[in-house]
Amino acid sequence: MKTRLSILFVLCFQLLEAQCAMCKAVVEQGNISEAEGLNDGILYLMALPYLLLGGLFFAIGKYRKRTKK
């Protein structure tokens, strides 16, 4: 089982490495401000779903606490 998982991980890693040719081209041009902007955009897109889910769970928890009283 571990061997199959290791092989799958290696194969998927090589496939994922080839994604987003435009992002790779921007970073390889060497313009630091564009690379920093790209990194900021990635962090923004990554953080937004977690913030939305956190807010949803907070609201559900508050609602459940209020209905128990």
C-alpha positions as CSV (number, residue, x, y, z in Angstrom):
1,M,0.0,0.0,0.0
2,K,2.8,2.4,0.9
3,T,4.6,1.6,-2.3
4,R,1.6,2.4,-4.4
5,L,1.0,5.6,-2.6
6,S,4.7,6.6,-3.1
7,I,4.5,5.9,-6.8
8,L,1.3,7.9,-7.1
9,F,2.8,10.8,-5.2
10,V,5.8,10.9,-7.5
11,L,3.7,10.8,-10.7
12,C,1.3,13.4,-9.5
13,F,4.2,15.7,-8.4
14,Q,5.6,15.6,-11.9
15,L,2.2,16.4,-13.4
16,L,1.6,19.3,-11.1
17,E,5.0,20.8,-11.7
18,A,4.0,21.4,-15.4
19,Q,0.9,23.5,-14.6
20,C,0.4,27.3,-15.1
21,A,2.8,28.2,-17.9
22,M,1.8,31.9,-17.7
23,C,2.7,32.1,-14.0
24,K,6.1,30.4,-14.6
25,A,6.8,32.8,-17.5
26,V,6.1,35.9,-15.4
27,V,8.4,34.7,-12.6
28,E,11.2,33.7,-14.9
29,Q,11.3,37.1,-16.5
30,G,13.0,38.4,-13.4
31,N,10.8,41.3,-12.6
32,I,10.7,41.3,-8.8
33,S,7.6,43.4,-8.4
34,E,5.5,41.2,-10.7
35,A,6.7,38.1,-8.9
36,E,5.8,39.6,-5.5
37,G,2.4,40.5,-6.9
38,L,1.9,37.0,-8.1
39,N,2.8,35.6,-4.7
40,D,0.4,38.1,-3.0
41,G,-2.4,37.0,-5.4
42,I,-1.8,33.4,-4.6
43,L,-1.9,34.0,-0.9
44,Y,-5.1,36.0,-1.3
45,L,-6.8,33.3,-3.3
46,M,-5.6,30.6,-0.8
47,A,-6.7,32.5,2.3
48,L,-10.2,33.6,1.2
49,P,-11.9,30.1,1.3
50,Y,-10.4,29.5,4.8
51,L,-11.7,32.8,6.0
52,L,-15.2,32.2,4.6
53,L,-15.4,28.7,6.1
54,G,-14.1,30.0,9.5
55,G,-16.7,32.7,9.5
56,L,-19.4,30.2,8.6
57,F,-18.4,27.8,11.4
58,F,-18.2,30.7,13.8
59,A,-21.7,31.8,12.9
60,I,-23.0,28.2,13.2
61,G,-21.4,27.8,16.6
62,K,-22.9,31.1,17.8
63,Y,-26.3,30.1,16.5
64,R,-26.2,26.7,18.2
65,K,-25.0,28.2,21.5
66,R,-27.9,30.7,21.4
67,T,-30.5,28.1,20.6
68,K,-29.4,25.9,23.5
69,K,-30.3,28.6,26.1
